Amino acid sequence: MKVVNALGRRKSAVARVYLVAGKGNITINGRELSDYFKEDALRYIVNQPFAVTATEGQFDVKANLDGGGIKGQAEALRLGIARALCEQDKEAYRSALKSAGFLTRDAREVERKKPGQPGARRRFQFSKR
């Protein structure tokens, strides 16, 4: 079977995902999934596309993660895996992934800090006198 690659992004995290038929091994930056994501919640996020499509243990994933925090990386990886699964077999997986919301890119980004104020929206305290 051929290797399918896809891209997932979330905040400033980018995940390049390579999906191939296999035994269910997930390798991230040369490390195992349980080694890279220590929290169960993050591992759950990564495995959600496989759970929705009932394909646990059928595909091997090799991913390169870059940028962002640990949660953003997990969600970027989820999007990349969902896109790769969709490319693997559109008719079988697309409707389930779409209804679960895994094919939608979360476009929310951090708003930049403005000059002359302490944060993006925060202002220094106003003093009338």
C-alpha positions as CSV (number, residue, x, y, z in Angstrom):
1,M,0.0,0.0,0.0
2,K,1.2,3.5,-0.7
3,V,2.3,6.1,1.8
4,V,-0.1,9.0,2.2
5,N,1.1,12.3,3.5
6,A,-0.9,15.2,5.0
7,L,-0.4,18.4,6.8
8,G,-2.1,19.5,10.0
9,R,-1.8,22.9,11.7
10,R,-3.1,24.3,15.0
11,K,-2.0,27.7,16.5
12,S,1.7,27.8,15.6
13,A,2.2,24.0,15.5
14,V,2.7,22.1,12.3
15,A,2.4,18.4,11.8
16,R,3.6,16.6,8.7
17,V,2.0,13.1,8.8
18,Y,2.9,10.0,6.8
19,L,0.3,7.2,6.9
20,V,0.9,3.7,5.7
21,A,-0.9,0.4,6.4
22,G,0.7,-1.4,9.3
23,K,0.2,-2.5,12.9
24,G,-0.8,0.8,14.6
25,N,2.6,2.2,15.5
26,I,2.8,6.0,15.9
27,T,6.2,7.6,15.8
28,I,6.7,11.3,16.4
29,N,10.0,13.0,15.7
30,G,11.6,9.5,16.0
31,R,10.0,8.8,19.4
32,E,7.0,6.6,20.4
33,L,3.6,8.2,21.0
34,S,3.6,7.4,24.8
35,D,7.2,8.8,25.1
36,Y,6.4,12.0,23.2
37,F,2.9,12.7,24.8
38,K,3.1,11.8,28.5
39,E,-0.5,12.8,29.3
40,D,-3.4,10.4,28.5
41,A,-5.6,13.2,27.3
42,L,-3.1,14.2,24.6
43,R,-2.7,10.6,23.5
44,Y,-6.5,10.3,23.3
45,I,-6.7,13.4,21.1
46,V,-4.1,11.9,18.7
47,N,-6.0,8.6,18.5
48,Q,-9.5,10.1,18.0
49,P,-9.5,9.9,14.2
50,F,-8.8,6.2,14.4
51,A,-11.5,5.6,17.0
52,V,-14.1,7.4,14.9
53,T,-13.3,5.5,11.8
54,A,-12.8,2.2,13.7
55,T,-9.3,1.7,12.2
56,E,-7.2,1.3,15.4
57,G,-4.1,-0.8,14.7
58,Q,-4.5,-0.7,10.9
59,F,-2.2,2.1,10.1
60,D,1.3,3.2,11.0
61,V,1.9,6.9,11.5
62,K,5.2,8.7,11.2
63,A,5.0,12.4,12.0
64,N,7.2,15.4,12.2
65,L,6.0,18.0,14.7
66,D,7.3,21.5,14.9
67,G,6.4,24.7,16.7
68,G,3.7,25.5,19.2
69,G,3.0,23.9,22.6
70,I,2.2,20.3,23.5
71,K,-1.6,20.7,23.2
72,G,-1.4,22.5,19.8
73,Q,0.9,19.8,18.5
74,A,-1.5,17.1,19.6
75,E,-4.4,18.8,17.8
76,A,-2.3,19.5,14.7
77,L,-1.4,15.8,14.6
78,R,-5.1,14.9,14.9
79,L,-5.9,17.1,11.9
80,G,-3.0,15.6,9.9
81,I,-4.1,12.0,10.7
82,A,-7.7,12.8,9.8
83,R,-6.7,14.4,6.5
84,A,-4.4,11.4,5.7
85,L,-7.2,8.9,6.5
86,C,-9.6,10.9,4.3
87,E,-7.1,10.8,1.4
88,Q,-6.5,7.0,2.0
89,D,-10.2,6.2,1.4
90,K,-12.6,9.1,0.9
91,E,-15.9,7.1,0.7
92,A,-15.3,5.1,3.9
93,Y,-13.8,7.7,6.3
94,R,-14.8,11.3,5.1
95,S,-18.3,11.4,6.5
96,A,-17.4,10.1,9.9
97,L,-14.4,12.4,10.2
98,K,-16.4,15.4,8.9
99,S,-19.3,14.8,11.4
100,A,-16.8,14.5,14.3
101,G,-15.3,17.9,13.2
102,F,-11.7,16.5,12.6
103,L,-11.4,17.8,9.1
104,T,-11.9,21.5,10.1
105,R,-8.7,23.5,10.7
106,D,-9.1,25.6,13.9
107,A,-8.0,29.0,12.7
108,R,-7.7,30.7,16.0
109,E,-4.3,32.3,16.5
110,V,-2.8,34.4,19.3
111,E,-3.4,38.1,18.8
112,R,-0.3,40.2,18.7
113,K,0.7,42.5,21.5
114,K,0.2,46.2,20.5
115,P,2.8,48.9,21.3
116,G,2.1,51.1,24.3
117,Q,0.0,48.6,26.1
118,P,0.8,45.5,28.3
119,G,-1.0,42.9,26.1
120,A,-3.1,42.5,23.0
121,R,-6.3,44.0,24.5
122,R,-5.2,45.0,28.0
123,R,-4.6,48.7,28.7
124,F,-2.7,50.4,31.4
125,Q,-4.9,51.8,34.2
126,F,-6.5,55.1,33.2
127,S,-5.8,58.0,35.6
128,K,-7.9,61.1,35.2
129,R,-5.7,63.2,37.5
